[in-house]
Every structure is written in structure tokens, then in C-alpha cells.
Amino acid sequence: NDGDQIALKEMKLEPLRYLDSHERDEIIVRLRNEIKIMGEHDHPNLIKALGPPP
């Protein structure tokens, strides 16, 4: 899905790997919550990209 690809690029998940794990977990939880609000069924690739909940 092109929309998901664009959203992933905009979110720039790459820098997350440079944060300490606590900061990263907080950001991932926040992103997951925002995606749920937007509608998980609309963004399945974003959910996959974030991986399992911390």
C-alpha cells in the first residue's frame, strides 16, 4: 500500500534505533496508539513495521 509506505517514510522510524530502549518503547507505544486512533485496518503495514508492543 503506497499510503503506508509514504507514512513510514514521513515517520522516519530509522532514528528510533539510536534512542535508549525506554525512550524507544515510549515512542512506539505513542505511535501505536495514534495508529489505533487513525484506524488499524487502514494502516496494517505501519503496525507491522513497529513490531510487537514493547
C-alpha positions as CSV (number, residue, x, y, z in Angstrom):
1,N,0.0,0.0,0.0
2,D,1.6,3.3,-1.2
3,G,-0.1,5.3,1.6
4,D,1.6,3.1,4.2
5,Q,5.0,3.4,2.5
6,I,4.7,7.2,2.4
7,A,3.6,7.4,6.0
8,L,6.5,5.2,7.1
9,K,9.0,7.5,5.3
10,E,7.4,10.5,6.9
11,M,7.6,8.9,10.4
12,K,11.3,8.2,9.9
13,L,11.3,5.1,12.1
14,E,15.1,4.7,11.4
15,P,16.2,7.1,14.1
16,L,14.3,5.1,16.8
17,R,17.2,2.6,16.9
18,Y,19.5,5.3,18.3
19,L,17.3,6.0,21.3
20,D,17.7,4.1,24.5
21,S,15.2,1.3,24.9
22,H,13.0,3.2,27.4
23,E,12.6,6.2,25.1
24,R,12.0,4.0,22.1
25,D,9.3,2.0,23.9
26,E,7.6,5.2,24.9
27,I,7.6,6.5,21.3
28,I,6.5,3.1,19.9
29,V,3.6,3.0,22.4
30,R,2.6,6.5,21.4
31,L,2.8,5.7,17.7
32,R,0.7,2.5,18.1
33,N,-2.0,4.5,20.0
34,E,-2.1,7.1,17.2
35,I,-2.4,4.4,14.6
36,K,-5.2,2.8,16.5
37,I,-7.0,6.2,16.6
38,M,-6.5,6.6,12.8
39,G,-7.8,3.0,12.3
40,E,-5.6,0.0,12.5
41,H,-7.3,-1.6,9.5
42,D,-6.2,1.4,7.4
43,H,-2.6,1.0,8.3
44,P,-1.7,-2.7,8.8
45,N,1.8,-2.1,7.4
46,L,2.6,0.6,10.0
47,I,1.5,-1.8,12.8
48,K,3.8,-4.5,11.2
49,A,6.7,-2.0,10.9
50,L,6.5,-1.1,14.6
51,G,6.8,-4.8,15.5
52,P,5.2,-6.3,18.7
53,P,4.3,-4.0,21.5
54,P,7.2,-3.4,23.9
